[in-house]
Amino acid sequence: MIHLSSGVVRQGDSIGVNVARVPSAGTLRVRFAGQVWPLYRSGSTAATYVGTDPFTRPGRQTIVVEVISSGVARRLAQGTISVAVETFPTRRLQLDPNKEALFDPKLVAIEQRKAGAAFSKISPRKLWDGPFMLPTLARRSSPYGLKSIYNGVVRGWHRGTDFAAPLGSPVRAANRGIVRLAEQIPLSGNAVIVDHGLGVFTTYLHMSSIAVAVGRQVRKGDIVGTVGSTGVATGPHLHWGLRVNGAYVDPMRWIQH
């Protein structure tokens, strides 16, 4: 039996998935929106979260739970999710030429390798406790999902929320978890990635300093760094992101989770 936290979501939202009475053998997975998602076992049950983003096809879609055994996939349960269209505007930014050089493919590859290694370390159990909190109370300057144009060149879309916080102000962990990355990387600058379990991560980017180390367990509200403008940034701010099993979702929608 499959239980979904919601049957209707907007692009950028995520859904909790719980499955009862799963078989003890085999690899469990979920198929949804053209992707395969992991399921995390806990005794005879399993759970995960699946995410949507600005490119998730709107409309009614089937979510299927499968078990893989001896290379054969068997369907255990299925449900239906309706994905609603969300409007995402465009932002145009003027970047210092020295910062623009950070889009060099070699530097992008370094960033992807380091971040990918951090995201591959996943706690199979839920670590967070109650609703997520904002990492700063500063004004939100750029919302999630914006099409981003730097110096006239489209550079993808905004995978988080920006806060116009003062330089050097504290950045706090949105919830309990384990630090998986805490270092300077090319585009994100001084960055921290926190694993909250079940494939849920938060990211804190462009900071001026880092206050935690890899492997540290943080509590909700612990300081992880200070606001800065390192990496691809036009000025002091915090970029806060939330990643759900490979999909960047709108972190503001997790304030109530």
Helices and strands as residue ranges (DSSP letters): E 2-4, E 8-10, E 14-19, E 27-32, E 35-38, E 40-42, E 45-51, E 59-69, E 72-84, E 90-93, H 97-100, G 101-103, H 105-119, E 140-142, E 147-150, E 153-157, E 161-163, E 170-172, E 177-185, E 189-195, E 200-207, E 209-210, E 217-218, E 223-226, E 238-244, E 247-249, G 251-254
